[in-house]
């Protein structure tokens, strides 16, 4: 789902005038004990916090505190475990019966019922609502009628969803998908209260969910205040009084505030501070593997990048990048050179296959130059790698990648960085298909399946296929893998599809990313889940 560092809250949500200062204040942000308030660095989301409209990390952090769905991913293992689901039953991997647990409500007092899920999913899928994650519902029967490829919807609801009673609904998929229940911890599948539909504008201004926190206030560009909900039904109750998510446009500033005692938590330590972090924080520095991969994506809507010769150019660019040197010198062992398009956190049984990329991901400057020359050279004569400049954590590695490419080609102007002011602007240019060359693309898994590293990014028309790459053989293999009822067979088919991505170099894998965080002496019990997101509800305040 998520564009790592995988989407910001749009101006359509109610926004108070910007505060004079967007940063600082962590040390005095709450009282002591379990009810203290934790201050944490954050970035404004790209879109309103509708569950089906959030496909990036910053908004995802909020939804993870605000919402609970049928499944929840274990914060230690990533395993999909039942949350609101009492059971999800199927005999054919195509027709599912969902039974809900008793007693769950939204924070406004509304009961969570089967209709809460069915209405939310129909809203998320409907083309009229323009939700970023609409394609997450594409496996449900009737999706094509509610979200046609062209024209207006022929229906308002999907035929594959049926409410049986308050605690039961059925789902008919349009093909077999044996691991479909494991996708249901993704925020797009969260339930929504009637208040969302009855007064949409009011809900957007102050979203109502059924998770351990409620939204207290939000000032765009400054702070989103989440507060513990005493009536929360789940076992994962908040161990603190709330979380103040403070907006920073530069992670270096956030880190400085942390070390100065003005902030409790930074969940993305900037590369420029990695050489200092152990001395600054000691055991309060976290560096753990996460389901994140960084790649370079390409604009296939630009004809110059969508030719048979361009495949050679992309492979040549990949071979010109000295991944090991960059991860060693810049990232201080918080990144590992990527040799496939997934993540080692999946394990071999889950679909990770070390070395699948082969020679195309092995540094070989002579072969790189040869391939780029044979492919007709870099389109436009210069490679401009776009990235968002607001976090302060991308310029250094982009410059290093360009230096590596320039050295391989013997031309110090062959590659340059192309900074874009903010993450929101960067994502907006991407979603509007305005990129003219390669751009930074990070992917943080939504659920620990190889399918999630491939289908959302490379399947024709998928929600996060930002470069608009399309390959019929890849699509066919993904469909085949999804239909497999045997997990080992499904993984093998997904890896065959990944081979198509490799052969076409649909995107250039750069490195696997660890989750990194630092925290103050004021808080404890801090950890990152396999998605690199802090487990906010378990943090305790001294």
C-alpha positions as CSV (number, residue, x, y, z in Angstrom):
1,X,0.0,0.0,0.0
2,X,2.3,2.5,1.2
3,X,4.7,4.8,-0.5
4,X,7.4,4.8,2.1
5,X,8.0,8.3,3.4
6,X,3.6,4.6,0.5
7,X,0.6,9.4,0.9
8,X,-0.7,13.5,3.0
9,X,-4.2,15.0,4.3
10,X,-5.7,17.0,1.5
11,X,-7.0,20.5,1.9
12,X,-10.5,19.1,1.6
13,X,-10.3,18.1,5.2
14,X,-11.0,20.9,7.6
15,X,-7.8,22.8,8.3
16,X,-7.2,25.4,11.0
17,X,-4.8,28.2,10.3
18,X,-1.2,27.2,10.6
19,X,0.3,27.5,14.1
20,X,3.3,29.9,14.4
21,X,5.6,26.9,15.0
22,X,5.3,23.4,13.6
23,X,7.9,21.8,15.9
24,X,9.1,21.1,19.4
25,X,7.4,20.9,22.8
26,X,7.7,17.2,23.4
27,X,9.1,17.4,26.9
28,X,6.0,19.2,28.3
29,X,3.3,17.6,26.2
30,X,1.6,15.6,28.9
31,X,1.5,14.5,32.4
32,X,3.4,11.5,33.8
33,X,2.3,7.9,34.2
34,X,0.3,5.8,31.8
35,X,-1.8,8.8,30.8
36,X,1.0,11.0,29.6
37,X,1.1,12.3,26.0
38,X,3.8,11.1,23.6
39,X,5.1,13.6,21.0
40,X,6.2,12.0,17.7
41,X,7.5,13.3,14.4
42,X,5.2,13.1,11.4
43,X,4.3,14.5,8.0
44,X,1.0,15.7,6.7
45,X,-0.8,13.0,4.7
46,X,-1.5,13.6,1.0
47,X,-5.2,12.8,1.2
48,X,-8.2,12.9,3.6
49,X,-8.0,10.0,6.1
50,X,-10.7,7.9,4.5
51,X,-9.5,4.3,4.9
52,X,-9.8,3.6,1.2
53,X,-8.1,6.8,0.2
54,X,-4.8,6.4,2.2
55,X,-2.0,4.5,0.5
56,X,1.1,6.0,2.2
57,X,2.9,5.9,5.5
58,X,1.9,9.1,7.1
59,X,-1.8,8.7,6.8
60,X,-1.4,5.0,7.5
61,X,0.1,5.8,10.9
62,X,-3.1,7.6,11.9
63,X,-5.4,4.9,10.6
64,X,-3.5,2.3,12.5
65,X,-4.4,4.1,15.7
66,X,-7.9,5.1,14.7
67,X,-9.3,2.0,13.0
68,X,-9.6,-1.7,13.6
69,X,-10.7,-4.2,10.9
70,X,-11.5,-7.9,10.5
71,X,-7.8,-8.7,10.8
72,X,-4.8,-7.1,12.5
73,X,-1.1,-7.7,11.7
74,X,0.8,-8.9,14.8
75,X,3.2,-6.0,15.7
76,X,6.0,-8.5,16.3
77,X,5.5,-11.2,13.5
78,X,3.3,-9.5,11.0
79,X,1.0,-12.5,11.0
80,X,-2.7,-11.7,10.1
81,X,-4.7,-12.4,13.2
82,X,-8.5,-12.0,13.8
83,X,-9.5,-8.7,15.3
84,X,-13.2,-8.0,14.7
85,X,-13.6,-11.3,12.8
86,X,-14.9,-14.1,14.9
87,X,-14.3,-16.3,11.8
88,X,-13.8,-16.1,8.1
89,X,-15.0,-19.4,6.4
90,X,-14.6,-20.8,2.9
91,X,-14.8,-24.1,1.2
92,X,-13.7,-23.0,-2.2
93,X,-11.4,-20.0,-1.8
94,X,-14.0,-17.9,-3.7
95,X,-17.0,-17.7,-1.4
96,X,-16.4,-16.4,2.1
97,X,-18.7,-16.1,5.2
98,X,-17.6,-13.5,7.7
99,X,-18.8,-13.6,11.3
100,X,-18.2,-10.7,13.6
101,X,-17.4,-10.6,17.3
102,X,-19.9,-9.1,19.7
103,X,-19.7,-5.7,21.4
104,X,-17.6,-3.6,19.1
105,X,-18.6,0.1,18.7
106,X,-17.3,3.2,17.1
107,X,-16.1,5.9,19.4
108,X,-19.3,7.9,18.7
109,X,-21.4,5.0,20.2
110,X,-22.6,3.5,16.9
111,X,-22.4,-0.3,16.8
112,X,-20.0,-2.0,14.4
113,X,-22.1,-4.3,12.2
114,X,-21.8,-6.2,9.0
115,X,-23.3,-3.2,7.2
116,X,-20.5,-1.1,8.6
117,X,-18.1,-3.2,6.5
118,X,-20.2,-3.7,3.4
119,X,-21.1,0.0,3.1
120,X,-17.4,1.0,3.6
121,X,-16.2,-1.4,1.0
122,X,-18.8,-0.4,-1.5
123,X,-17.9,3.3,-0.9
124,X,-14.2,2.5,-1.3
125,X,-14.7,0.6,-4.6
126,X,-17.1,3.1,-6.2
127,X,-15.5,5.0,-9.1
128,X,-17.6,8.1,-8.1
129,X,-15.7,8.4,-4.8
130,X,-12.2,8.4,-6.4
131,X,-10.5,6.4,-3.7
132,X,-6.8,5.7,-4.1
133,X,-7.2,2.1,-2.9
134,X,-10.3,1.2,-4.9
135,X,-8.4,-1.6,-6.6
136,X,-8.0,-3.4,-3.3
137,X,-11.7,-4.4,-3.8
138,X,-11.2,-5.5,-7.4
139,X,-11.4,-9.2,-6.4
140,X,-15.0,-8.8,-5.2
141,X,-17.7,-9.9,-7.6
142,X,-19.3,-6.8,-9.2
143,X,-16.3,-4.5,-8.9
144,X,-16.3,-4.0,-12.7
145,X,-19.8,-2.6,-12.6
146,X,-19.1,-0.2,-9.7
147,X,-15.7,0.7,-11.0
148,X,-15.6,0.4,-14.8
149,X,-12.4,1.0,-16.7
150,X,-14.3,3.7,-18.7
151,X,-17.6,5.4,-18.4
152,X,-19.9,5.7,-15.4
153,X,-20.7,3.0,-12.8
154,X,-23.5,0.7,-13.8
155,X,-24.2,0.0,-10.1
156,X,-23.8,1.6,-6.7
157,X,-22.9,-1.6,-4.8
158,X,-20.9,-4.8,-5.5
159,X,-23.0,-7.9,-6.1
160,X,-20.4,-10.0,-4.3
161,X,-21.2,-8.4,-0.9
162,X,-24.4,-9.5,1.0
163,X,-25.4,-8.6,4.6
164,X,-26.9,-11.6,6.3
165,X,-27.5,-10.1,9.7
166,X,-25.8,-7.6,12.0
167,X,-23.0,-10.0,12.7
168,X,-22.7,-11.8,9.4
169,X,-21.9,-10.9,5.8
170,X,-20.8,-12.9,2.8
171,X,-18.3,-12.2,0.1
172,X,-18.1,-13.7,-3.4
173,X,-14.9,-13.1,-5.2
174,X,-14.6,-13.1,-9.0
175,X,-11.8,-15.6,-8.9
176,X,-10.2,-18.0,-6.4
177,X,-7.9,-16.1,-3.9
178,X,-6.8,-18.5,-1.2
179,X,-4.9,-15.9,0.9
180,X,-7.6,-13.2,0.5
181,X,-8.4,-13.2,4.3
182,X,-4.8,-12.3,5.1
183,X,-5.2,-9.0,3.2
184,X,-8.0,-7.8,5.4
185,X,-5.8,-6.2,8.0
186,X,-5.1,-3.4,5.4
187,X,-6.7,-0.1,6.5
188,X,-8.8,0.1,3.3
189,X,-10.9,-2.8,4.6
190,X,-11.8,-1.0,7.9
191,X,-15.5,-0.5,8.8
192,X,-17.1,3.0,8.7
193,X,-19.9,4.4,10.9
194,X,-23.1,5.9,9.5
195,X,-21.7,9.3,10.5
196,X,-19.2,9.0,7.6
197,X,-22.1,8.9,5.1
198,X,-24.6,11.1,6.9
199,X,-22.2,14.1,7.3
200,X,-19.1,13.4,5.2
201,X,-17.6,16.8,5.6
202,X,-17.9,16.7,9.4
203,X,-16.3,13.2,9.5
204,X,-13.4,14.4,7.4
205,X,-12.8,17.3,9.7
206,X,-12.7,14.9,12.7
207,X,-12.6,11.2,11.7
208,X,-14.5,8.7,13.9
209,X,-13.1,5.2,14.2
210,X,-13.2,2.1,16.4
211,X,-9.6,1.9,17.4
212,X,-7.7,2.6,20.6
213,X,-7.4,6.4,19.9
214,X,-9.7,9.2,18.8
215,X,-8.8,12.3,16.8
216,X,-8.8,15.3,19.2
217,X,-7.7,18.0,16.8
218,X,-5.7,18.6,13.6
219,X,-3.9,21.7,12.4
220,X,-2.5,21.0,8.9
221,X,1.2,21.7,8.8
222,X,1.5,21.7,12.6
223,X,0.0,18.8,14.7
224,X,-2.5,16.0,14.8
225,X,-3.5,15.2,18.4
226,X,-4.7,11.6,19.0
227,X,-6.2,10.7,22.4
228,X,-6.8,7.4,24.2
229,X,-10.4,6.1,23.9
230,X,-11.5,4.7,27.2
231,X,-14.3,2.7,25.6
232,X,-12.0,0.7,23.2
233,X,-13.0,-3.0,23.0
234,X,-9.7,-4.5,21.9
235,X,-7.0,-6.2,23.9
236,X,-4.4,-3.7,22.5
237,X,-5.6,-0.8,24.6
238,X,-3.4,2.3,24.7
239,X,-0.8,2.4,27.4
240,X,-0.5,6.2,27.2
241,X,-2.9,9.1,27.2
242,X,-2.4,9.9,23.5
243,X,0.0,10.7,20.7
244,X,0.8,14.2,19.4
245,X,1.9,13.8,15.8
246,X,4.0,16.9,15.0
247,X,4.7,17.9,11.4
248,X,8.3,18.3,10.4
249,X,9.5,19.1,6.9
250,X,13.0,18.1,7.7
251,X,13.9,15.0,9.7
252,X,17.1,16.6,10.8
253,X,15.1,19.2,12.7
254,X,13.1,16.5,14.3
255,X,16.2,14.6,15.3
256,X,17.6,17.8,16.8
257,X,14.4,18.4,18.8
258,X,14.6,14.8,20.1
259,X,18.2,15.2,21.3
260,X,17.3,18.5,22.9
261,X,14.4,17.0,24.8
262,X,11.7,18.7,22.8
263,X,10.3,15.6,21.1
264,X,9.7,12.0,22.4
265,X,10.0,9.9,19.2
266,X,11.5,10.1,15.8
267,X,10.6,7.1,13.6
268,X,12.9,7.8,10.7
269,X,16.4,8.7,11.7
270,X,17.9,10.8,8.8
271,X,20.9,9.3,7.1
272,X,23.1,12.3,8.0
273,X,22.6,11.5,11.7
274,X,23.3,7.8,11.6
275,X,27.0,8.2,12.4
276,X,26.0,10.0,15.6
277,X,22.9,8.2,16.7
278,X,24.5,5.5,18.9
279,X,26.5,8.1,20.8
280,X,23.5,10.4,21.1
281,X,20.8,7.8,22.1
282,X,22.6,4.6,23.1
283,X,20.0,1.9,23.7
284,X,17.2,4.3,22.8
285,X,18.1,3.8,19.1
286,X,16.1,1.1,17.2
287,X,17.4,-0.5,14.0
288,X,15.3,-3.5,12.9
289,X,14.5,-5.2,9.6
290,X,11.3,-4.0,8.0
291,X,9.1,-4.9,5.0
292,X,10.4,-1.9,3.0
293,X,12.2,-1.8,-0.4
294,X,13.4,1.3,-2.2
295,X,13.4,1.4,-6.0
296,X,13.7,3.7,-8.9
297,X,10.4,3.8,-10.9
298,X,10.0,4.9,-14.5
299,X,7.2,6.9,-16.3
300,X,6.0,4.4,-18.9
301,X,3.4,6.9,-20.1
302,X,6.5,8.6,-21.6
303,X,7.0,6.8,-24.9
304,X,10.8,7.2,-24.7
305,X,10.9,4.9,-21.7
306,X,8.4,2.4,-23.1
307,X,10.4,0.8,-25.9
308,X,12.3,-2.5,-26.3
309,X,15.6,-0.6,-26.4
310,X,14.7,1.2,-23.2
311,X,14.9,-2.2,-21.4
312,X,18.6,-2.3,-22.1
313,X,19.0,1.3,-20.8
314,X,17.1,0.5,-17.5
315,X,19.3,-2.6,-17.0
316,X,22.4,-0.6,-17.7
317,X,21.4,2.1,-15.2
318,X,20.8,-0.7,-12.6
319,X,24.3,-2.2,-13.2
320,X,25.9,1.3,-12.9
321,X,24.7,1.7,-9.3
322,X,27.2,0.6,-6.7
323,X,24.6,-0.5,-4.1
324,X,27.1,-1.9,-1.6
325,X,29.2,1.2,-1.5
326,X,26.2,3.4,-1.0
327,X,24.6,1.4,1.7
328,X,27.9,1.0,3.5
329,X,29.0,4.7,3.4
330,X,25.7,6.6,3.5
331,X,23.2,4.4,5.3
332,X,25.6,2.9,8.0
333,X,24.1,-0.6,7.9
334,X,20.5,0.5,7.9
335,X,20.0,-0.6,4.3
336,X,21.0,-3.8,2.4
337,X,21.5,-4.0,-1.3
338,X,18.4,-5.4,-3.0
339,X,18.7,-8.5,-5.1
340,X,14.9,-9.0,-5.7
341,X,11.7,-6.9,-5.6
342,X,10.4,-8.1,-2.2
343,X,11.9,-8.0,1.3
344,X,13.9,-10.5,3.4
345,X,11.3,-10.2,6.2
346,X,9.0,-12.4,4.1
347,X,11.5,-15.3,4.4
348,X,12.0,-17.9,1.7
349,X,8.6,-19.5,2.5
350,X,6.9,-16.2,2.1
351,X,8.4,-15.4,-1.3
352,X,11.7,-13.7,-0.7
353,X,14.4,-15.0,-3.1
354,X,17.9,-13.7,-2.7
355,X,19.6,-13.1,-6.0
356,X,16.5,-13.3,-8.2
357,X,17.6,-10.1,-10.0
358,X,20.9,-11.7,-11.0
359,X,23.5,-9.8,-13.0
360,X,21.1,-6.9,-13.6
361,X,21.5,-5.9,-9.9
362,X,25.3,-6.5,-9.8
363,X,27.6,-3.5,-10.1
364,X,29.4,-3.7,-13.5
365,X,30.2,-0.3,-14.9
366,X,31.7,-1.6,-18.2
367,X,28.6,-3.7,-19.0
368,X,26.3,-0.8,-17.8
369,X,27.9,1.6,-20.3
370,X,27.6,-1.0,-23.1
371,X,23.9,-1.7,-22.4
372,X,23.0,2.0,-22.2
373,X,24.8,2.7,-25.5
374,X,23.2,-0.3,-27.2
375,X,19.8,0.9,-26.0
376,X,20.3,4.3,-27.7
377,X,21.4,6.2,-24.6
378,X,19.5,7.9,-21.8
379,X,16.2,9.4,-23.2
380,X,16.6,13.1,-23.5
381,X,20.4,12.9,-22.9
382,X,20.3,13.2,-19.1
383,X,18.9,11.1,-16.3
384,X,17.1,13.3,-13.8
385,X,16.1,11.3,-10.6
386,X,13.1,13.0,-8.9
387,X,12.7,12.9,-5.1
388,X,11.0,14.8,-2.3
389,X,13.4,17.2,-0.6
390,X,11.4,17.9,2.5
391,X,12.7,15.1,4.8
392,X,16.3,15.8,4.3
393,X,17.1,12.1,3.9
394,X,17.1,11.6,0.1
395,X,19.5,14.1,-1.5
396,X,22.6,12.3,-0.2
397,X,21.8,8.9,-1.7
398,X,20.3,10.3,-4.9
399,X,23.6,12.2,-5.4
400,X,25.6,9.1,-4.7
401,X,23.5,7.1,-7.2
402,X,24.1,9.7,-9.8
403,X,27.8,9.8,-9.1
404,X,28.0,6.1,-9.5
405,X,26.1,6.3,-12.9
406,X,28.2,9.2,-14.0
407,X,31.4,7.4,-13.2
408,X,30.3,4.3,-15.1
409,X,29.4,6.4,-18.2
410,X,32.4,8.7,-17.9
411,X,30.1,11.8,-18.0
412,X,29.7,13.9,-14.9
413,X,26.4,15.4,-16.3
414,X,24.7,12.1,-17.3
415,X,22.7,11.9,-14.1
416,X,21.4,14.6,-11.7
417,X,19.0,14.8,-8.8
418,X,15.6,16.5,-9.3
419,X,14.4,17.7,-5.9
420,X,10.7,18.4,-5.4
421,X,9.8,20.6,-2.5
422,X,7.4,18.5,-0.4
423,X,6.3,14.9,-0.2
424,X,2.7,16.0,-1.0
425,X,3.9,17.9,-4.1
426,X,6.1,14.9,-5.1
427,X,3.2,12.5,-4.8
428,X,0.8,14.8,-6.6
429,X,3.2,15.0,-9.6
430,X,3.5,11.3,-9.6
431,X,-0.3,10.5,-9.4
432,X,-0.9,13.1,-12.1
433,X,1.6,11.3,-14.4
434,X,3.9,14.3,-14.7
435,X,7.3,12.6,-14.3
436,X,9.6,12.8,-17.2
437,X,12.3,10.5,-15.9
438,X,13.0,8.0,-13.1
439,X,11.7,8.8,-9.6
440,X,12.2,7.6,-6.0
441,X,9.8,4.9,-5.1
442,X,9.6,3.3,-1.7
443,X,7.2,0.5,-0.8
444,X,6.2,-0.5,2.7
445,X,4.3,-3.7,2.7
446,X,0.6,-3.7,3.7
447,X,0.6,-7.4,4.6
448,X,3.4,-9.9,4.6
449,X,2.7,-11.6,1.3
450,X,4.9,-11.6,-1.9
451,X,1.7,-10.6,-3.7
452,X,1.7,-7.3,-1.9
453,X,5.2,-6.4,-3.3
454,X,4.2,-7.2,-6.9
455,X,0.5,-6.7,-7.7
456,X,-0.1,-3.2,-6.3
457,X,3.0,-1.9,-8.0
458,X,3.2,-3.7,-11.4
459,X,-0.2,-5.1,-12.2
460,X,-1.9,-3.2,-15.1
461,X,-4.0,-0.4,-13.6
462,X,-3.1,-1.2,-10.0
463,X,-3.5,1.5,-7.4
464,X,0.2,2.1,-6.8
465,X,1.4,1.4,-10.3
466,X,2.6,4.9,-10.6
467,X,4.7,4.5,-13.7
468,X,1.8,2.8,-15.6
469,X,3.8,-0.3,-16.5
470,X,1.8,-3.0,-18.2
471,X,2.7,-6.5,-19.1
472,X,0.1,-9.2,-20.0
473,X,2.4,-12.1,-19.1
474,X,3.0,-10.6,-15.6
475,X,-0.8,-10.1,-15.1
476,X,-1.6,-13.6,-16.1
477,X,1.0,-15.1,-13.7
478,X,-0.3,-13.0,-10.8
479,X,-3.9,-14.1,-11.5
480,X,-2.7,-17.7,-11.6
481,X,-0.8,-17.3,-8.3
482,X,-3.8,-15.7,-6.6
483,X,-5.9,-18.7,-7.6
484,X,-3.5,-21.3,-6.2
485,X,-4.8,-22.9,-3.0
486,X,-1.4,-24.3,-2.1
487,X,0.8,-21.6,-0.7
488,X,4.1,-23.0,-2.0
489,X,2.7,-23.2,-5.5
490,X,1.4,-19.6,-5.2
491,X,4.8,-18.4,-4.1
492,X,6.4,-20.1,-7.0
493,X,4.0,-18.6,-9.5
494,X,4.5,-15.1,-7.9
495,X,8.3,-15.6,-8.3
496,X,7.8,-16.4,-11.9
497,X,5.8,-13.2,-12.3
498,X,8.7,-11.4,-10.5
499,X,10.9,-12.9,-13.2
500,X,9.0,-10.9,-15.8
501,X,9.6,-7.7,-13.7
502,X,13.3,-8.6,-13.7
503,X,13.5,-9.3,-17.4
504,X,11.9,-6.0,-18.3
505,X,13.5,-4.1,-15.4
506,X,10.1,-2.6,-14.7
507,X,11.7,-0.8,-11.7
508,X,15.2,-0.8,-10.4
509,X,15.5,-2.3,-7.0
510,X,18.0,-0.4,-4.8
511,X,18.0,-1.6,-1.2
512,X,16.0,-3.1,1.5
513,X,15.3,-0.7,4.4
514,X,15.4,-1.2,8.1
515,X,13.0,0.6,10.4
516,X,14.9,3.1,12.4
517,X,13.7,5.2,15.4
518,X,15.1,7.1,18.3
519,X,13.2,8.1,21.5
520,X,13.6,10.2,24.6
521,X,14.3,9.1,28.2
522,X,10.7,10.1,29.0
523,X,9.1,7.1,27.3
524,X,9.7,3.3,27.3
525,X,8.4,0.1,25.7
526,X,9.1,1.5,22.3
527,X,9.2,-0.8,19.3
528,X,8.6,-0.8,15.5
529,X,6.3,-3.3,13.8
530,X,7.4,-5.2,10.7
531,X,6.1,-2.3,8.6
532,X,8.5,0.0,10.4
533,X,5.7,1.9,12.1
534,X,5.9,2.6,15.9
535,X,3.6,0.4,18.0
536,X,2.1,3.6,19.5
537,X,-0.5,2.0,21.7
538,X,2.2,0.2,23.7
539,X,4.4,3.1,24.5
540,X,4.5,4.1,28.1
541,X,5.3,7.6,29.6
542,X,7.4,8.0,32.7
